[in-house]
Amino acid sequence: MIARLTFALTLVSLQPALAASRTFSLDSKESNVQAHVGKTGIGSFAGHEHLILAPSLQGDVNADLEDLPSSTVEVLVNARAMTVSEEGEPKGDAPKVQQAMRGPNVLNVARFPLIRFRSREVSGKKISATSYDVRVQGELSLHGMVKPIVLPLKVEVQGDTLTADGKISLKQSEFGITPTTAAGGLVQVEDEVPVTVHIVARVGR
């Protein structure tokens, strides 16, 4: 009888901790990553910039809102699905830029079809009843190389939906990618690329 009572009390004491951790699966239709590729060089005035879109994200956020360091994040990007927005591009240029981006001299999606981010440490604080400032330290696997990065996120949790927004800058050269050039080298793509992350994840998807 005493053993049963002890076991029951143990279960009750564990329930709040278990309830605090929930798994949110990314909504691939609403989540996306955008990269803004700038230009530099002596002839940069004649070039144009590119907006790269990475839709159809997959992954999970295991969120412990009572103990943020216990949370984990994993996001997968299908490199083959990445596109170049036609916004700001001369007519007919977007498909050519997209082909070059996916090709062997840049992302080489035939060899490296997935881009993966996996958290190693999560920290942050609650700033309102439903929102959090979060700092995610993790590893980004891109173009066959794995590098540590830190991603700051603004996280909002409403019921069974979690949204997260963040910005980070990545250097192509750190992942073995040589920024492309045009016009005989007078126009060059900037090495540093600002990246915007928008995540929508839901429980039970």
C-alpha positions in Angstrom: 0.0 0.0 0.0 2.8 2.4 0.9 4.7 1.5 -2.3 1.6 2.3 -4.4 1.0 5.6 -2.6 4.7 6.6 -3.2 4.4 5.7 -6.9 1.2 7.7 -7.3 2.8 10.7 -5.6 5.8 10.5 -7.8 3.6 10.5 -10.9 1.8 13.6 -9.6 5.0 15.4 -8.9 6.3 14.7 -12.4 3.2 15.8 -14.3 3.9 19.6 -14.2 7.5 19.0 -15.6 6.2 16.8 -18.3 3.5 19.1 -19.2 5.9 22.0 -19.5 7.7 20.4 -22.5 5.8 20.3 -25.8 6.8 19.3 -29.3 5.9 21.8 -32.1 6.3 20.6 -35.7 7.1 23.2 -38.3 4.3 24.2 -40.7 6.1 23.9 -44.0 3.6 26.1 -45.8 4.0 29.1 -43.4 7.7 28.8 -42.4 10.5 30.1 -44.6 14.0 31.5 -44.7 15.0 34.5 -46.9 18.5 35.5 -47.8 19.4 38.9 -49.2 22.5 38.6 -51.5 24.1 42.0 -52.1 26.8 43.2 -54.5 30.2 44.8 -54.3 33.1 45.7 -56.5 34.0 48.6 -58.7 31.1 48.0 -61.0 28.5 47.2 -58.4 26.4 50.2 -59.4 25.5 48.4 -62.6 24.7 45.1 -60.9 21.6 44.1 -59.0 20.9 42.2 -55.7 19.0 39.0 -55.2 16.4 37.8 -52.8 16.7 34.0 -52.1 13.7 32.2 -50.8 13.8 28.8 -48.9 10.3 27.5 -48.5 9.0 24.1 -47.3 11.0 24.0 -44.1 10.8 20.9 -41.9 11.8 20.1 -38.3 10.7 20.3 -34.7 10.9 22.6 -31.7 10.8 20.8 -28.4 9.9 23.8 -26.2 10.1 23.7 -22.4 8.7 27.1 -21.6 9.4 26.7 -17.8 13.0 25.7 -18.4 14.3 27.2 -21.7 17.7 25.5 -21.6 15.9 22.1 -21.8 14.5 23.1 -25.2 15.8 21.9 -28.6 15.4 23.0 -32.2 16.1 21.3 -35.5 15.3 22.8 -38.9 15.8 21.2 -42.3 15.9 23.2 -45.6 15.5 21.5 -48.9 18.3 23.3 -50.9 16.8 22.0 -54.2 13.6 23.9 -53.5 15.3 27.2 -53.0 14.3 29.9 -55.5 15.3 33.4 -56.6 12.5 36.0 -56.3 11.7 37.9 -59.5 11.3 41.0 -57.3 14.0 43.5 -58.4 15.4 41.2 -61.1 15.5 42.2 -64.8 13.0 40.2 -66.8 14.1 36.7 -67.4 17.1 36.9 -65.1 15.7 35.1 -62.0 15.7 31.6 -63.6 19.4 32.1 -64.7 20.4 33.3 -61.2 18.5 30.4 -59.6 20.3 27.8 -61.9 23.7 29.3 -61.0 22.8 29.3 -57.2 21.8 25.6 -57.3 24.8 24.7 -59.5 28.2 23.2 -58.5 29.9 26.6 -58.0 27.5 27.8 -55.3 25.2 25.5 -53.3 25.8 22.4 -55.4 22.4 21.0 -54.5 23.0 17.8 -56.4 25.7 16.9 -53.8 24.4 18.7 -50.8 20.6 18.6 -51.0 19.9 19.5 -47.4 20.8 22.4 -45.1 20.4 21.6 -41.5 20.4 23.6 -38.2 20.5 21.7 -34.9 20.6 23.4 -31.5 23.3 22.7 -28.9 22.3 25.2 -26.3 19.2 27.3 -25.7 19.0 30.3 -23.4 16.6 33.2 -23.0 14.0 34.9 -20.9 10.2 35.4 -20.7 9.3 38.9 -21.6 5.5 38.7 -21.4 2.8 36.1 -20.8 3.3 34.6 -24.2 6.6 35.9 -25.6 10.2 35.1 -25.1 13.7 36.4 -26.1 15.7 33.3 -27.0 19.3 32.7 -28.0 19.9 29.4 -29.8 23.5 28.2 -30.2 23.8 25.4 -32.6 25.5 23.9 -35.7 24.6 24.8 -39.3 25.4 22.2 -41.9 25.7 23.9 -45.3 27.6 23.0 -48.5 29.1 20.0 -46.7 30.6 22.0 -43.9 29.4 22.3 -40.3 29.9 25.6 -38.4 28.7 26.9 -35.0 26.3 29.8 -35.2 24.1 31.8 -32.7 20.6 32.5 -33.8 18.6 35.1 -31.7 14.8 34.6 -31.9 11.7 36.4 -30.8 9.3 33.6 -29.8 5.6 33.8 -29.4 3.4 30.9 -28.1 -0.3 31.1 -28.4 -2.1 27.9 -27.5 -0.8 25.1 -29.8 1.0 27.5 -32.1 4.6 28.7 -31.8 6.0 31.5 -34.0 9.7 32.5 -34.1 11.5 35.3 -36.0 15.2 36.0 -36.2 18.0 37.4 -38.2 21.6 36.4 -38.7 24.4 37.1 -41.1 26.4 34.3 -42.7 29.6 34.4 -44.7 29.6 32.2 -47.8 33.4 31.7 -47.6 33.1 30.1 -44.2 31.1 27.3 -45.8 33.5 26.8 -48.7 31.5 28.9 -51.2 33.3 31.4 -53.3 31.1 34.5 -54.0 30.3 34.7 -57.7 31.5 37.5 -60.0 30.2 39.1 -63.2 31.3 41.6 -65.8 34.8 40.3 -65.8 35.1 40.5 -62.1 33.9 44.1 -61.8 30.8 43.0 -60.0 31.0 40.6 -57.1 28.4 39.0 -54.8 29.0 40.1 -51.2 30.5 37.4 -49.0 28.3 38.3 -46.1 24.6 37.4 -46.5 21.8 38.6 -44.2 19.4 35.8 -43.5 15.8 36.2 -42.1 14.1 33.2 -40.4 10.4 32.9 -39.9 9.1 29.8 -38.2 5.5 28.7 -37.6 5.2 25.4 -35.7 2.2 23.6 -34.2 1.5 20.9 -31.7 0.0 17.7 -33.2 1.0 18.2 -36.8 
